[in-house]
Amino acid sequence: MISGAFRAFKHRRRLARAKAELAARLVLPGRPHGLPGPLVVSLTSYPARFGSLGLALQGILRQTVRPDHVILWLDEGDEATLPPDILAMPGLTIRFCPRWRSYKKIVPTLLTYPDAFVVTADDDVYYAVDWLETLVAAARAGARIACHRAHRVVLKDGAPAPYAEWRRNVASPERSPLTFLTGVSGVIYAPGVFHPDVTRNDLFTRLAPRSDDVWLYWMHRLNGVAAQKIGNRVRILEWEGSQAQSLRAANLQGGGNDQAVAALLGHYGWPG
């Protein structure tokens, strides 16, 4: 009981510091990104998260590097319940797409901007002021996919072990066919990194309906591209009230990722 209360106290302290840091950021255009193509930051959300969405968007929009577009993809009708401060945020574009759940944060952007560098973000976490700059720097240095947070796939007899046995949140930079990016902390994808099936909703809704990270891993590995994890171990800071419905917890505890891995192995085989 005491340790749980202490953890909750520390979490509240971290949230307070993050809010203060966001409030102190200058609302000024960041520096040009310098990439040889458009830079699009893409995310999605839904009404249960709208209460904390504004904080996540502040972190994304107030960065040291300026993207060409920041797009929030929603289901039709969800804009009616968006808080007014989000509707008025400068630099934010709100667009609508089919009900593809977590895939909304990347698939419609890939279809709309096929030649762009796409950065995916989540709607429920704090992003540091140089979050985007470090991803862009990795892409400018030659990384075709770069992420802040990654696991390492563990193999048994040439096939993936259960997801719970993978090496979690690797502590140092690496690039390997077994580097498994986790989208929560942000990922940059260069144009052309994915297998052509990446936008096929008839496949991802059937094979990996709740596991976009697993689907995207298969899609870039089938195309011969390895992800690069940058920086040290990442600690996720989730905004309060955002975890009433958590896909991450469901995939880890409920076996959603293992189900997706099994379905993709059956359909495509192991892309390693």
N, C-alpha and C positions, 0 to 999 in steps of 0.2 A: 504493500500500500504506500509506504513512504517513498520507495524508488519510483513508483508510478507517478506519484504527486510531484516528485522532483523533476522527472522527465517532462511532465506537463508544464511545470514552471519554466524550465529551460526553453521549451518550445515557444511559450508565450513571449519570452525575452527575445528569442531570435526573430519572431514575427514583428515585434515592436521595432527592433533595429532595422529590419528590412523595410518596413513602412516609412520609417524616418529617412532611410537612404533614398527611397523612391521620391519622397517629397522634396528632398534637397537636390535632385537631379535638375540640371538646366533643361528647359524645354526649348532646345535649339536643334536645328538640323545637324545630323552627324556628318562625318567626313564621307566623301565619295568612296564607294567600295572598291573600285579599280578592277573588277572582274570583266572578262571578255564577253559578257552577256548580261541580260537583266538579272537582278537579284530580287526574289519574291519570298517574303515570309508568309507562311500559310498555317492557319490553325482553324479549329472548329470548336463549337461549344453547344450547350443545350440549356433549357431554362433552369434546371436544378443547379447549374453552376453560375448563373448570371449574377448572383449576389457577390461573388468574389472575382468575377471575370475582369472587372475594371482594374484591379490591382495587377493581374497578370498582363493586361494590355499596356498599362503604364510602363511596366518593365520592358516590354517588347518595343514599344514606340520610342522610348527615351534611351537610345543606344549611341555609342560613340561612332558607329558606322551607319550610314543611311541606306536602307533598301529602296528599291524602286517602287515596290508595292508591299503593303501589309494587308492581307485578305483574311477576313473572318467569314467562314462558310457556315451557313445555317440551313435548317429545314425551313421550307416555306411556312410562314405564319409565326415563326418564333420571334421575329423582330418586334412583334406587338408587345412582348413582355420584356424587351431589353430596357435597362435603365437609361434615362435620358442622357446621362453623362457619357455613356458608351456611344450612343448615336451621334453625339457631338464631338467625338474625339478626332482632332486633326491628324491626317495621315492614315486613317483606318478606312478600308473599303469593306463594305458588307455585301456579300453575294449569297446566292441560294443554289442548292444542288439537290440531287436525289438523297433519300434517307439511307446513306451508306455508313452510318454510325462513325466510328473513329477514322474510317477511310476518307471521310470528308476533308480531313486536314491535308491530304496530299493528292488524291486522285483527280478532283476537279481542277486543281492547279496544274498538274501534269498535262491534262487535256487542253487547258487554256493557254499555257505558256510552255510548249514543248522544248523551247530552246533556252529556258531560263535556268539559273542556279536556284534551286528551291530549298528553303530552310523551313523545316517543320518545327512547330512549337506546341506546347500543351497549354491548356486554359486554366490551370489550377496551381501553378508553381511560380516562385520568384526567380527572375532572371537578372543576373548581375549586369552592370552597365557596359561591360566589355564582352558580354556573352556572344553577340553577333560578330564582333571584330575578330575574335579568336577563331571562329568557324571560317570566316572569310579568309583569314590569313592562311589557314591550312589549305583551303581550295586554291589560293593564289600560289602556294608552294607546290601544288601538283596533286593534292589528295582529291580523288574523284568522289569519295564519300568520307565525311569526317563527323565525328560525334563527340560530345563531352562525356558520355557515360556508356559503358559497354559491359557485357558479360563475355565469357569465353565458353563456347560450346565444348562439352566433354563428350568424347566418343567412346563407345563400347562395341567392340566387334565391327567397327566401321560404320556404325550408325549412332545418332545422337542418344545419349543417356537421357533419363527423365529430366525435365527442366529444372527441378529442384536441386539436381546434382551438378548443374553447370557452375563454373567459377563466376561468382557474382561480383559486379561492380569492380572491375579490375583496377588496380591501383596506379598503373603507370601507362604511358603511351605505348601503343602497339598497333600493328597492321598485320592481319592474318586472315586466311579463309575462315577461321573459326571465331573471329571477332564478331560478336553479335550486338549490334547497336540497340540501345533502348531509347525510344523517341522522347521520353519525358524531359530530358535535359537539352534537347535540340540536336538536329542533324542537318547538315548541308549536303545536297546531292547535286553534282554537276550534270549538265545535259547528257542524255544518252547512256546513263549507267544501268538502266533496267532492261530486263527481258521484255519483249513486246506485250506479254500477257499482263503486265502490271496494272493496266487500267480495265481489265476485263471483269466487270462486276458479276457476270455469271459464274466466274471461278472464285474470286475472293469471298463472295458472300456465301458460297457453298463450302469451300475448303477451309477457310480461316475467318469465319464471320466476326470473331471477337479478338483476333490476334494479328493486328496489322504489322507489328514488328516482325513476326514470324514470316508473314507473306512477303514483306519487303526484303528480308534476308534472302529468301529463296529467289526472289526476282533479281537481285543484284548478283548473287552467286551464280545463277544460271547464265548470266551475261559475262561471267569471268571477272567481276569486280570485287575486291576485298575492301571492307570498311577500315578506316583508320580512327582509333580512339586517341584523342588529344588530351593533354593535361593529366593531372593526378585524379585520385578517387573523388567522386562527386557526391555531395550530400544534398538530397532533395529537400526543399522547404516548401511545403504545401500550405496554401492559404486556408485559414479557418473556414469551416463550413463547406469546403469543396469536396470532401470525401464521403458524403452520404451514399453516393453511387460511384464505386471505384472499379473500373475495368482492370486496373493493374492487380488489385487484390484478387479479383475473380479469376484472372488468368493464372496466378501463382497458386492460390489455395484451391481453386475449383478445377484445375487441370485443363483450362482452356488452351494454353500454349501446347501442352502435350497432345491434345486432340488435333490441333492444327498441324503440328509436326507430323503426326501419323498420317493425316489426310494428304499432306503435301508429298510425303515419301511415297505414298501409294500412287499419286498422280504423276509426279515428276521424277521420283527417285532422289537419291542424295546428291546435292550439287557440289559436294566438296571435291 
